[in-house]
């Protein structure tokens, strides 16, 4: 089923099937602001939708584009063009070290709903954003392109596909990601069971930027307990999982996401399994950075599955 509801004064478009309901807000950056299972919220709301719009803070399932996490410079060159974030600070957020974080499209207006319909496979919501049509964004990040997001709900599974299309005469760097925050309602954080099936850790410096080195690693599954995470890994072949209270959430990177950030702070009962098309700071470092040629497209897909456990 498809529908809509009001969340903190914003019009959210909904998809629902088999006791699972996903809500997105096109006028606030196409953020996935709610994922309810049996009527209970599974996404960390943090400051809430209104704060996300007002302060560029993150919540729910936000798109991080044109870079995920942080970059080390306010001015830099990539793909033969100059990126100037310093003269466009109104478009960016800064981390505690003063580094630009989470891209330029947090809560951005300008998304166009292309489809919101029931299909034989399940409900679908698709929207597009023409980056090149926004002079302020192009002044900061001069790469004409379009972004398309398609969310589909089938049999307890939310599929989010994101396509980047190089719409101009320039190469376009691919460095986007998502920051989905999950929670288990009614279950103490310490009792959350987690599975983080990674085998390669990205070495980060004191500013949480990759050094270019990696190392083999293993993260023990089991109760989250008092453990915290803010770590970057090569994406695993198996899904990340969060389980407790008779419910299991799995996050699987199906296509186009070779890197993952796992974030579980000590001051909020959330855990994030973050799909990333490139490592943190790839726009500056060039490490594992894919460039689209004019006219080319790139698609990345991740899945969120919710079931009884």
C-alpha positions as CSV (number, residue, x, y, z in Angstrom):
1,X,0.0,0.0,0.0
2,X,1.0,3.6,-0.5
3,X,-0.1,6.6,1.5
4,X,1.1,9.7,3.2
5,X,1.2,11.2,6.7
6,X,2.3,14.3,8.5
7,X,5.5,14.1,10.6
8,X,6.6,17.2,12.5
9,X,4.8,19.3,10.0
10,X,6.3,17.7,6.9
11,X,4.4,15.6,4.3
12,X,5.9,12.1,4.4
13,X,5.1,9.6,1.6
14,X,4.7,6.0,2.9
15,X,5.1,2.5,1.7
16,X,3.6,-0.4,3.7
17,X,3.4,-4.2,3.4
18,X,3.4,-7.1,5.8
19,X,3.4,-5.0,8.9
20,X,6.3,-2.9,7.8
21,X,5.9,0.8,6.9
22,X,8.6,3.1,5.5
23,X,8.3,6.9,5.2
24,X,10.3,9.4,3.2
25,X,10.1,13.2,3.0
26,X,11.0,14.5,-0.5
27,X,11.0,18.1,0.6
28,X,13.6,17.3,3.3
29,X,16.3,15.6,1.1
30,X,14.3,12.4,0.5
31,X,15.3,11.3,4.0
32,X,13.9,8.0,5.2
33,X,12.5,9.4,8.4
34,X,10.6,6.4,9.7
35,X,10.6,2.6,9.5
36,X,7.9,1.1,11.6
37,X,7.4,-2.7,12.3
38,X,4.2,-3.7,14.0
39,X,3.7,0.0,14.7
40,X,7.1,0.4,16.5
41,X,9.8,2.7,15.3
42,X,13.1,1.1,14.2
43,X,15.0,4.2,13.1
44,X,16.9,6.5,15.5
45,X,15.1,9.8,15.5
46,X,18.0,11.7,17.3
47,X,17.0,15.4,17.2
48,X,14.0,14.6,14.9
49,X,13.0,15.7,11.4
50,X,12.6,19.4,12.2
51,X,16.1,19.6,13.7
52,X,17.5,17.7,10.7
53,X,16.0,20.3,8.4
54,X,17.0,23.3,10.6
55,X,20.5,22.2,11.6
56,X,21.7,19.6,9.1
57,X,21.9,17.0,11.8
58,X,21.3,13.4,10.8
59,X,18.4,11.1,11.7
60,X,16.6,8.1,10.2
61,X,18.1,7.1,6.8
62,X,19.7,10.3,5.3
63,X,21.5,10.4,2.0
64,X,25.1,11.7,2.3
65,X,26.1,13.2,-1.0
66,X,28.3,14.1,-2.8
67,X,30.5,12.6,0.0
68,X,29.9,10.3,2.9
69,X,31.2,11.2,6.3
70,X,34.0,13.8,6.1
71,X,36.5,15.4,3.8
72,X,39.8,16.8,5.0
73,X,39.8,20.2,3.1
74,X,37.4,23.0,2.4
75,X,39.1,23.6,-0.9
76,X,40.5,20.9,-3.1
77,X,40.8,19.6,-6.7
78,X,39.1,16.5,-8.0
79,X,38.6,15.2,-11.6
80,X,40.2,18.4,-12.9
81,X,37.8,20.8,-11.2
82,X,38.0,23.0,-8.1
83,X,35.7,22.3,-5.2
84,X,35.1,25.3,-3.0
85,X,33.3,24.6,0.3
86,X,35.0,27.5,2.1
87,X,33.0,30.2,0.3
88,X,29.7,28.2,0.7
89,X,29.8,27.3,4.3
90,X,26.0,27.8,4.5
91,X,25.7,24.6,2.6
92,X,27.8,22.4,4.8
93,X,28.0,21.0,8.3
94,X,31.3,20.7,10.2
95,X,32.4,17.9,12.5
96,X,34.1,18.6,15.9
97,X,37.4,19.0,14.1
98,X,36.0,21.6,11.7
99,X,35.9,19.2,8.7
100,X,33.1,19.3,6.2
101,X,30.8,16.4,7.0
102,X,27.8,14.5,5.4
103,X,27.8,16.3,2.0
104,X,25.6,19.0,0.5
105,X,22.1,17.6,0.2
106,X,21.1,17.2,3.9
107,X,17.3,18.2,4.0
108,X,17.7,19.7,0.5
109,X,14.5,20.9,-1.3
110,X,14.2,20.3,-5.0
111,X,13.4,16.6,-5.1
112,X,10.8,15.6,-7.7
113,X,8.6,12.7,-7.0
114,X,8.6,10.5,-10.2
115,X,6.6,7.5,-8.9
116,X,4.6,6.7,-5.8
117,X,2.5,3.7,-6.7
118,X,1.5,0.2,-5.9
119,X,3.0,-2.4,-8.3
120,X,2.6,-6.2,-8.5
121,X,5.9,-6.5,-6.6
122,X,5.0,-4.0,-3.9
123,X,4.8,-0.3,-3.2
124,X,7.4,1.9,-4.8
125,X,8.5,5.5,-4.3
126,X,11.0,7.1,-6.7
127,X,12.3,10.7,-6.8
128,X,15.0,12.6,-8.6
129,X,17.2,15.6,-7.9
130,X,18.8,17.7,-10.6
131,X,22.0,18.9,-9.0
132,X,23.0,21.0,-12.0
133,X,19.8,23.1,-11.7
134,X,21.0,24.6,-8.4
135,X,23.5,27.4,-8.9
136,X,24.6,27.4,-5.3
137,X,25.4,23.7,-5.2
138,X,27.2,23.9,-8.6
139,X,29.3,26.8,-7.3
140,X,30.5,24.6,-4.4
141,X,30.7,21.3,-6.3
142,X,30.9,22.0,-10.1
143,X,29.9,18.6,-11.4
144,X,26.6,18.5,-13.3
145,X,24.7,15.3,-12.4
146,X,21.3,13.9,-11.4
147,X,20.5,11.7,-8.4
148,X,17.7,9.2,-8.4
149,X,16.4,7.3,-5.4
150,X,14.0,4.4,-5.6
151,X,12.6,2.8,-2.5
152,X,10.6,-0.5,-2.8
153,X,9.0,-2.5,-0.1
154,X,8.4,-6.3,-0.5
155,X,7.8,-9.0,2.0
156,X,9.5,-7.3,5.0
157,X,12.3,-5.9,2.9
158,X,13.1,-2.3,2.1
159,X,15.2,-1.9,-1.0
160,X,16.9,1.5,-1.6
161,X,18.5,2.0,-5.0
162,X,20.4,5.2,-5.7
163,X,21.5,6.1,-9.2
164,X,24.0,8.9,-10.2
165,X,24.0,10.1,-13.8
166,X,26.7,12.4,-15.2
167,X,24.4,14.8,-17.1
168,X,27.0,17.4,-18.3
169,X,30.3,17.5,-20.0
170,X,32.5,16.7,-17.0
171,X,33.5,13.5,-15.1
172,X,31.5,13.1,-11.9
173,X,33.1,11.6,-8.7
174,X,31.2,8.9,-6.9
175,X,31.5,9.2,-3.2
176,X,28.0,9.1,-1.7
177,X,26.6,6.9,1.1
178,X,23.9,6.6,3.7
179,X,23.8,6.9,7.5
180,X,20.9,4.6,8.6
181,X,20.4,4.7,12.4
182,X,18.7,1.6,13.9
183,X,17.2,0.8,17.3
184,X,15.3,-1.9,19.0
185,X,12.3,-0.5,20.8
186,X,11.8,-1.8,24.3
187,X,15.2,-3.5,24.5
188,X,18.1,-2.2,26.5
189,X,21.1,-1.3,24.3
190,X,23.4,-3.6,26.3
191,X,21.2,-6.6,25.3
192,X,21.1,-5.9,21.6
193,X,22.7,-8.8,19.7
194,X,24.9,-7.6,16.8
195,X,26.6,-9.3,13.9
196,X,29.3,-7.3,12.1
197,X,30.8,-9.9,9.7
198,X,33.8,-7.8,8.5
199,X,37.3,-9.0,7.7
200,X,39.1,-5.8,6.8
201,X,39.4,-2.6,8.8
202,X,40.4,0.8,7.3
203,X,43.0,2.5,9.4
204,X,41.9,6.0,10.5
205,X,44.0,8.8,11.9
206,X,43.1,11.1,14.8
207,X,40.7,13.1,12.6
208,X,38.9,9.8,11.5
209,X,40.4,10.1,8.0
210,X,41.8,7.0,6.3
211,X,45.6,6.7,6.3
212,X,45.6,4.5,3.2
213,X,46.4,1.4,5.2
214,X,44.1,-1.5,6.0
215,X,44.4,-4.5,8.3
216,X,42.7,-7.8,8.8
217,X,40.1,-7.8,11.6
218,X,37.3,-9.7,13.2
219,X,34.5,-8.2,15.3
220,X,32.9,-10.6,17.8
221,X,29.2,-11.1,17.4
222,X,26.9,-11.1,20.5
223,X,25.6,-8.5,22.9
224,X,26.5,-4.9,22.1
225,X,27.0,-4.4,25.8
226,X,29.1,-1.3,26.5
227,X,30.9,-1.5,23.2
228,X,31.0,1.6,21.0
229,X,32.0,1.9,17.3
230,X,33.0,4.6,14.9
231,X,35.0,2.4,12.5
232,X,35.4,1.9,8.8
233,X,35.6,-1.4,7.1
234,X,35.6,-3.1,3.7
235,X,32.0,-4.1,3.1
236,X,31.3,-7.8,4.0
237,X,29.6,-10.3,1.8
238,X,27.2,-11.2,4.5
239,X,24.6,-8.8,6.1
240,X,25.1,-6.8,9.2
241,X,22.5,-7.7,11.8
242,X,20.8,-6.3,14.9
243,X,18.5,-8.6,17.0
244,X,16.5,-8.5,20.1
245,X,13.0,-8.4,21.5
246,X,11.8,-11.0,19.1
247,X,12.9,-8.9,16.0
248,X,15.8,-9.2,13.7
249,X,17.1,-6.4,11.4
250,X,19.5,-7.2,8.6
251,X,21.4,-4.7,6.4
252,X,22.9,-6.1,3.2
253,X,24.9,-4.1,0.7
254,X,23.7,-5.6,-2.6
255,X,25.6,-3.6,-5.2
256,X,28.0,-0.6,-5.4
257,X,29.0,-0.2,-1.8
258,X,32.5,-1.6,-1.2
259,X,32.9,0.2,2.1
260,X,31.0,0.4,5.4
261,X,31.1,2.6,8.5
262,X,29.7,1.1,11.8
263,X,28.7,3.7,14.3
264,X,27.4,3.0,17.8
265,X,28.0,5.9,20.2
266,X,27.8,5.8,24.0
267,X,25.4,8.7,24.2
268,X,22.5,7.5,22.0
269,X,20.8,4.1,21.8
270,X,21.4,3.6,18.0
271,X,23.7,1.7,15.8
272,X,24.4,2.5,12.1
273,X,25.5,0.2,9.4
274,X,26.5,2.8,6.7
275,X,26.9,1.8,3.0
276,X,29.6,3.9,1.3
277,X,30.5,4.0,-2.4
278,X,34.0,5.1,-1.5
279,X,36.1,5.4,1.6
280,X,36.0,8.6,3.7
281,X,37.8,11.5,2.2
282,X,38.1,9.9,-1.3
283,X,37.3,13.2,-3.0
284,X,40.5,14.6,-1.6
285,X,42.7,11.5,-1.4
286,X,41.6,9.9,-4.6
287,X,41.7,6.5,-2.9
288,X,39.3,4.0,-4.5
289,X,37.4,6.9,-6.1
290,X,35.3,6.1,-9.1
291,X,34.7,8.8,-11.8
292,X,31.7,8.7,-14.1
293,X,32.3,9.8,-17.7
294,X,29.8,12.2,-19.3
295,X,26.6,10.4,-20.0
296,X,27.5,7.4,-17.7
297,X,25.4,6.2,-14.8
298,X,26.2,4.4,-11.6
299,X,23.8,2.5,-9.3
300,X,24.2,1.3,-5.8
301,X,21.7,-0.7,-3.7
302,X,21.3,-1.7,-0.1
303,X,18.5,-3.7,1.6
304,X,17.0,-3.5,5.0
305,X,15.1,-6.7,6.1
306,X,13.0,-6.9,9.2
307,X,11.6,-10.2,10.4
308,X,10.4,-12.0,13.6
309,X,13.2,-13.7,15.5
